[in-house]
Each structure stands twice: as structure tokens, then as C-alpha cells.
Amino acid sequence: MYAEPTPTPVQAFAPDFSRRLRLILTTLAALIARRFLREPRLAALIVPLWSRLQRAARRFERLMGNLAAGRLPKPRKSGPGGPHRSVAAFPTGRGWLVRALGPEAAACATQLEALLAEPAAAELLLVAPTARRILRPIARMLAIGAFAPRPRPARAAPPGEPPPLGEVAFRSHGYTWYVVPTPPANPA
């Protein structure tokens, strides 16, 4: 289950990183419980969010304990990356939790972003990609820039597609409107 030994700076930083992350996630979970109880449309999300945050903290603590002991997890093979079954229960959109909770959640997001911006944390996330996988959904809920989606390259036009008719006048989802020059009048 474990591959090569962990670099010494990562071993030293792992327990402190785990403790600080646990404090941030526990604060966020308490904030969720307090605020969402006041909003009937969000009250159903309290238990699933609490569970997700606590499970992420436990997984992260277990990973950091192994890193502190000098063991790195083996890289996993990429398989079918279907969504987790609990993902469908949450709203979608980057930063939805900060929008729902307000400035206190933004403070938690800032603390987590500062923790992830530390050089030792960046090295830890490079050494253990599992840590990134654990933190990515939480970072997306909080709109943390360290896990911002990478820009995708522009899609090439499929072969055989006709060239555009003229200058683009308007684009909407699935449609493109072109300015088509009027042909010159034929003298008859």
C-alpha cells in the first residue's frame, strides 16, 4: 500500500498541517450548523456537509500520520472518475458555501488558503496527491484559488466543418450568428 519514504521536511510538517486543517474544518462545520438551522431550504444540508467535512478531516489525519511515519501512499491508477454518490446532494458552483454563509465562511476560506500557500504545504501537496484529492471538493465549495480549474485549450474545429460565413455578430449557447455580406447586385 505504501511506496517510497517521505522527505524529512514533509514528515516534520505533516502533523501540524493536519492539526491546523482540522481546526479550520471544525470551525466551518460549526458555522454550517449554526447558520443553516436558520434557513429551512438549507437545513437539509447540515448533516451531509458535516459528514463530508469530518470524513475529509479524518482521511487527512490518517494520511498525515502515515506521512509523519515516513510512508507515502502508492500512486493510484486513474479509473472511472464518476461522481461520489453524496455529490449530488450539494449545490454546485464554485464558492457556493461562502455565498450561503457569508463573511465568516470567507474567513475560514482565507485561513485555509493561507495554510495551503505555505511552502511546506505546497511541497506536501506535491509529494502526496491524495491530499489534493481530499481537499479539492472543500476548496471548490469555498472558492479557494489553489485548486482553481486549469484553463482548457481551445477546441479545434472538427474536420470537414465549413469555414465561417463572415464576421461573428452574436454568440449564444449552441448558436453563432454571422454578419453575411450582401452579394453585389447583378446587372441584368
VMD Tcl script that draws the C-alpha trace (Angstrom):
set ca {
  {0.00 0.00 0.00}
  {2.92 2.37 0.59}
  {5.77 3.19 -1.75}
  {8.90 5.20 -1.03}
  {9.87 7.04 2.17}
  {8.66 10.59 2.76}
  {11.06 13.56 2.56}
  {12.05 14.81 6.03}
  {10.59 18.37 5.77}
  {7.23 16.90 4.79}
  {7.40 14.45 7.70}
  {8.00 17.29 10.14}
  {5.23 19.48 8.72}
  {2.53 16.80 8.36}
  {1.23 16.65 11.98}
  {1.00 20.44 12.32}
  {-0.68 20.74 8.92}
  {-3.22 18.10 9.90}
  {-3.97 19.80 13.24}
  {-4.45 23.22 11.64}
  {-6.65 21.80 8.88}
  {-8.80 20.01 11.48}
  {-9.33 23.31 13.34}
  {-10.41 25.10 10.16}
  {-12.79 22.31 9.11}
  {-14.28 22.03 12.60}
  {-14.90 25.78 12.68}
  {-16.52 25.59 9.26}
  {-18.74 22.67 10.33}
  {-19.91 24.56 13.42}
  {-20.65 27.61 11.30}
  {-22.66 25.49 8.87}
  {-24.74 24.00 11.68}
  {-25.43 27.39 13.26}
  {-26.30 29.26 10.06}
  {-28.14 26.56 8.12}
  {-30.53 25.88 11.02}
  {-31.95 29.37 10.44}
  {-32.62 28.73 6.75}
  {-35.20 26.00 6.10}
  {-34.10 25.48 2.48}
  {-30.52 24.77 3.61}
  {-31.23 22.82 6.82}
  {-31.23 19.50 4.95}
  {-27.57 20.09 4.02}
  {-26.29 20.27 7.60}
  {-25.74 16.56 8.18}
  {-24.27 15.74 4.74}
  {-21.90 18.73 4.89}
  {-20.90 17.99 8.46}
  {-20.24 14.37 7.50}
  {-18.20 15.35 4.45}
  {-16.03 17.78 6.42}
  {-15.45 15.36 9.28}
  {-14.69 12.49 6.91}
  {-12.22 14.67 4.99}
  {-10.53 15.67 8.25}
  {-10.25 12.02 9.36}
  {-8.87 10.91 5.99}
  {-6.40 13.78 6.03}
  {-5.27 12.98 9.58}
  {-4.73 9.34 8.62}
  {-2.70 10.39 5.55}
  {-0.63 12.86 7.57}
  {0.01 10.22 10.24}
  {1.39 7.92 7.55}
  {3.49 10.73 6.09}
  {4.85 11.57 9.55}
  {5.76 7.88 9.95}
  {7.70 8.13 6.69}
  {5.32 6.30 4.39}
  {3.96 7.70 1.14}
  {0.85 6.20 -0.41}
  {1.38 4.45 -3.70}
  {0.15 6.43 -6.68}
  {-3.24 5.15 -7.65}
  {-4.22 4.28 -11.17}
  {-6.80 6.56 -12.65}
  {-10.06 4.79 -13.08}
  {-13.55 5.79 -13.96}
  {-13.91 9.14 -12.21}
  {-17.62 9.16 -11.69}
  {-19.06 11.48 -9.06}
  {-19.29 10.30 -5.48}
  {-22.83 9.37 -4.53}
  {-23.11 12.21 -1.99}
  {-22.01 14.86 -4.50}
  {-25.48 15.20 -6.00}
  {-26.92 16.36 -2.64}
  {-24.93 19.62 -2.61}
  {-25.43 22.75 -4.65}
  {-22.99 23.17 -7.50}
  {-20.87 26.11 -8.34}
  {-17.55 27.38 -7.21}
  {-17.79 29.19 -3.85}
  {-21.42 28.35 -3.12}
  {-20.71 27.76 0.57}
  {-19.13 31.19 1.02}
  {-22.14 32.78 -0.69}
  {-24.52 30.87 1.58}
  {-22.65 31.52 4.84}
  {-21.20 34.98 4.30}
  {-18.11 36.62 5.79}
  {-17.41 34.01 8.48}
  {-17.05 31.31 5.82}
  {-14.89 33.68 3.81}
  {-12.64 33.93 6.87}
  {-12.38 30.12 7.01}
  {-11.62 30.08 3.29}
  {-8.89 32.69 3.77}
  {-7.34 30.69 6.60}
  {-7.36 27.52 4.52}
  {-5.92 29.37 1.53}
  {-3.13 30.81 3.71}
  {-2.40 27.33 5.05}
  {-2.21 25.90 1.52}
  {0.00 28.79 0.36}
  {2.79 27.93 2.80}
  {5.87 26.50 1.04}
  {5.85 23.34 3.18}
  {2.18 22.76 2.34}
  {2.89 23.16 -1.37}
  {5.65 20.57 -1.11}
  {3.39 18.26 0.87}
  {0.65 18.51 -1.77}
  {3.21 17.66 -4.48}
  {4.51 14.66 -2.56}
  {1.05 13.32 -1.68}
  {-1.51 13.82 -4.46}
  {-4.04 12.07 -2.23}
  {-4.05 15.19 -0.07}
  {-5.11 17.27 -3.08}
  {-7.95 14.85 -3.81}
  {-9.19 15.12 -0.23}
  {-9.09 18.93 -0.22}
  {-10.35 19.65 -3.74}
  {-14.13 19.44 -3.04}
  {-13.79 21.62 0.06}
  {-11.66 24.14 -1.82}
  {-14.28 24.26 -4.57}
  {-17.08 24.95 -2.07}
  {-15.01 27.78 -0.61}
  {-13.65 29.10 -3.96}
  {-10.02 28.74 -2.96}
  {-7.64 29.72 -5.73}
  {-5.05 27.00 -5.03}
  {-7.40 24.49 -6.61}
  {-8.78 26.67 -9.38}
  {-9.69 24.73 -12.50}
  {-6.98 24.73 -15.11}
  {-7.86 26.56 -18.31}
  {-8.63 24.16 -21.09}
  {-7.07 24.61 -24.50}
  {-9.34 25.89 -27.24}
  {-11.17 23.14 -29.05}
  {-10.13 22.63 -32.65}
  {-12.82 22.67 -35.30}
  {-13.77 19.20 -36.47}
  {-12.52 18.30 -39.94}
  {-14.96 18.93 -42.70}
  {-16.69 21.83 -40.94}
  {-17.26 24.70 -43.38}
  {-15.35 27.90 -42.72}
  {-17.31 30.72 -41.12}
  {-19.52 32.72 -43.43}
  {-18.36 36.11 -42.24}
  {-17.70 38.18 -39.16}
  {-19.28 36.88 -35.95}
  {-22.18 39.10 -34.92}
  {-23.53 37.26 -31.88}
  {-22.95 34.03 -29.95}
  {-25.23 32.29 -27.55}
  {-25.26 28.78 -26.14}
  {-25.06 26.49 -29.13}
  {-25.65 29.17 -31.77}
  {-23.43 31.56 -33.67}
  {-24.84 34.38 -35.76}
  {-22.71 35.76 -38.58}
  {-22.84 39.02 -40.45}
  {-23.24 37.90 -44.02}
  {-22.23 40.46 -46.62}
  {-24.88 41.09 -49.23}
  {-23.81 39.98 -52.67}
  {-23.38 42.70 -55.26}
  {-26.39 43.22 -57.46}
  {-26.06 41.54 -60.88}
  {-26.65 43.92 -63.74}
  {-29.23 42.26 -65.91}
}
mol new
graphics top color blue
foreach p $ca { graphics top sphere $p radius 0.5 }
foreach p [lrange $ca 0 end-1] q [lrange $ca 1 end] { graphics top cylinder $p $q radius 0.2 }
display resetview
